[in-house]
């Protein structure tokens, strides 16, 4: 409709994150990815995005955070076309990265709330 609002932004964020969760759960269900790394990727992505949204709401800038969902979707297409297993290393690397990023963001959020 050409309008922007906080309600629309909230719905957009929820739908985006829901898409990642559904894609990962489907891949786990069909045994296309390792359940542990798939679940860790989905959870660490959601937690990281949650902290980013909270910090943005508190008007705290967040720099240098990689949002990997588009890489994830692109890699799914590459894996489907070339029949490779390049998704597992991607999940491992980004799960570790997002877990560490979440710790950093949590600490920044904690300092913001306490201050």
N, C-alpha and C positions, 0 to 999 in steps of 0.2 A: 504494500500500500504506500510505500515511500515514506513511512513514518518510522521513527525510532523511539523506543521507550525502555525503561528499566525492565518492564515485564517482558518485552520482546527479547531483550538481551539475555534475561534469565532463561527463557524458554529455549533460545538458541543454544546456550551453553549446555542445558540439560539434554537436548536432542543430540548434540555433537558427542557428548560423553556416553550417552546411551548407545549410540552407533558403534563406538569402539567396544563397549562391553558386549554387545550382541555379536559383533564380528568375532571377537576373541572366544566367546562361549561357543559359537557355532564351529569354529575351528577346533576347539578342544573336543566338542561332541563328536565330530567326524574324524577325530584322531589325525588332524593335519598339523598340529603343533603339540609340543610337550605341555601337559597340563600345568605343571609347576611354573614354568617360565611364562606361559600364557596368562595364568592367573596373577602372577607377580607383576607382569607388564600392565595388565588392566588395573589392578589395585594401585600400583605406584603412579600410573598416569592420572587416575581419578584424584588421588590424594594431592598430587602436585598441582593439578588444575584448581582444586578446591582452595589450596593455600594461595595461589596466584589471584584467584577471584576475591578472596578475603582481603588480601593486601591491596588490590586495586580499589576495593570498596572503602578501605581506610586511607585511600589516597597516598599509598606508598608505592613508589616505582619499583618495578621488577624488571631487571635486565638480564640478558644472556640465558634465557630459559628456552630450551629446544622443545617445541611441541611436535611430537613425532607422528601424529595421526596420519598426515598426508604421506609421509615416508612409508608408514605401515601399509596403507592402502595401495600405494604404488608397488611396494614389494610383493604384496599379495598377487597383483596382476603379473609381475615378472615371474614369480614362482609358478603360477598357474600356466603361463605360456611356455616357459622353458623347462618346467618340471624339475626345478632345483630345490634344494632345501636351504635357501639363504635366509629364511625367516627366523630360524632358531638362533643363530648368532646375533641377529638384530635384536631379538627379544631379550637375550641375555645382556648385551651391552647397554641397551636403553633401560632395562629394568634396574640395573645397578646405577646408571646415571640418574634416573628419576628418583630412586630411593635416596641418593645423596643430595639431590636438588631439593627433595622434600624436607630433609633434615635442615638444610640451609634456610629454606623458606619458613619452616616451623620456628626456627630460632629468631628469624627476622620478625615474624608475626608476634611471637612471645614478647620480644623487646618493644614492639609497637604498642601492644596492649598494656603492658606494665608501665610504660612511660607516661 
